[in-house]
Amino acid sequence: MVQYTLAQSPEIILTVPGKDSAKARDKAMDQLMELMEADQLPTKLEEGFSPQQLIEVKEPTLDNSSGEDAVIQAVQVLSNLATLKLKVQESRTEALEIRKAVDILFTDQTVTEEEITRLKEGFKVLKTFAQANLRYQEAKGKAEEAREVLDQALKSPEQ
């Protein structure tokens, strides 16, 4: 998995499978366009914004780090986890309601065009929630290591 962000909106994380490549950047641009169409992008991008302007997000690794660097990285990892947890919590209720509504598609019950339109709009919320939830689950695993680094740094000297 590779992640990208924008200089204009660093809180936006676009995750695509694979390694950093032209194809991966194109997929990230597709996600960015979906966010723009759904009015979920907090900034306006200039015309001519290209995949090359996406910034690759590299997760800090806690291996081979020592002292203060390890603590700083651990705090960053935990901060990222906190942000993701908040995103997941904010969208969970709405996403679960939409998920329940999806079941109507699998019944013989007739549906109105309005219900289908509401569902299609809800799919964007579902997708956003699911992606944030996956990132949160991944970050949670990395945060365990960060918590251990922090606990080690906070230990008081033996008496």
N, C-alpha and C positions, 0 to 999 in steps of 0.2 A: 504494500500500500504506500502511496505517496500522497502528501498533503500540500495544498497550496493556499496562499492567502493573498490579499491585495494590500498594497502600501496605503491606499485610501481607507481601508476597513480591515485592520489586522484581526478583528474579532471573528471575521468570516473565515471559516476553514472549509476548503473543498477537498474531499477525499476521493481518490480514484485508485483502482487496482493497478498493480504493476510498479515499475520504477519510473523515475523522471524521464520522459521522452516526449517527442512531439505529439504522439498519439494520446498520451496521458494528459498533456496540457490541453489538447482539443476536448477531451472528455470533461476536464475541469471547466473549460469555457462553456460547454453545454450546460453544466450545473449552474454556472454564473448567470447564463442567459435565463434559465428557469427562475432563479432568484429575482432577477430584474423584472421579468414578466409578472411575477407574483408580488411585486413591490416589497420584497423582503430585503432589499439591498439598501443600507442606510445612506449610501452616497451615490452620486451620479457620476458615471464614468464618461470620460471624453470619448468622442467618436474616434475610431481608429485604435481602441484598446485591443491589444493582441495577446495571444497566449504567452509570448515571451516576457510580458510584463508581470505575469504571475510569479509570486515569490514562493519558492519551495520551503516548506516548514520542516525543519529537521528536529526530531525529538531529542532532547538532551539525553545523553547516556550517562549513567552513573558509574560505569566501569572505568577503571584507570584514573579516577579522579581522587584528589586528596584534599583534605582540610577544607578551607573556605569554599573552594570551587564546588565540592560535592554538596555542601550545605546550600549554596546558592541554587544549584541545579535541583536539589531536592525540593526546595521551596517553590521553584518554578513549576515543577511537576505537580506538586500539591495544589498550587494555584490554578493550574490548568484543570485539574480534577474538580475543583470547586466550581469553576465556571461551567464545565460540562454538566455537573450535577444540577446546577440551577437551570440550565437550558432544558434538561430532561424533565425536571419537575414542572417547569412552566408549561410545557406542551403535552405532558402525559394525559391529563384529564380529557382535553379536547381530542387527542389522538385515540384514546380508548372509546370515546363516544362514536367517533367516525368508524372505528373498527367494528363496533356493534352494528352500525348501519350497513356495513359491507355484506352482512349475512343476508340481507334482503335480496341480493343478486342471485342467491342460490336457492330461492324459493320459487314456487309457481305464482306467487302473489304479484299482481300487476303494480308497476311503479310509474310515477309521473315523470315527465321530462324534468320538472323542477327538482325532484328527488335525485335523479341521475346527475343533474348539474351540480347539486350540493355535494354529492358523493365525489364527483370528479375534482371539485375544488378541495374537498377534504383529503384527497389522495396526496396533495402537496404537503399538508400538515402531517399526514402519516409518514411520508417519506422523510421529512425534516426530523420528526421525532425519532424514527427508526435509525437514521444516520447518527443523530446526536447520541442515542442510546448505545449504539455500537462503539462509538468513539469513547463514551463514558466507561463502558465495560473494559475496553483496552487500556484506557488511562488508569483505571482502578488497579489493574495488575501492576503497572509500572509504579504507581503511587505507593504500593506496599514496600517496595525497595526504598523509595524516597523516605517513607516514614521511618524505616529502620536506620537510614543514614542520619536523619534528624534526631532520633532517639539516642543514637550513639554520641552525637555532638552535644546533646543536652545533659548527658550523664555527668553527675558531679564526681570529682575525684574521690577515690577510696580514702576512707579515714583511718 
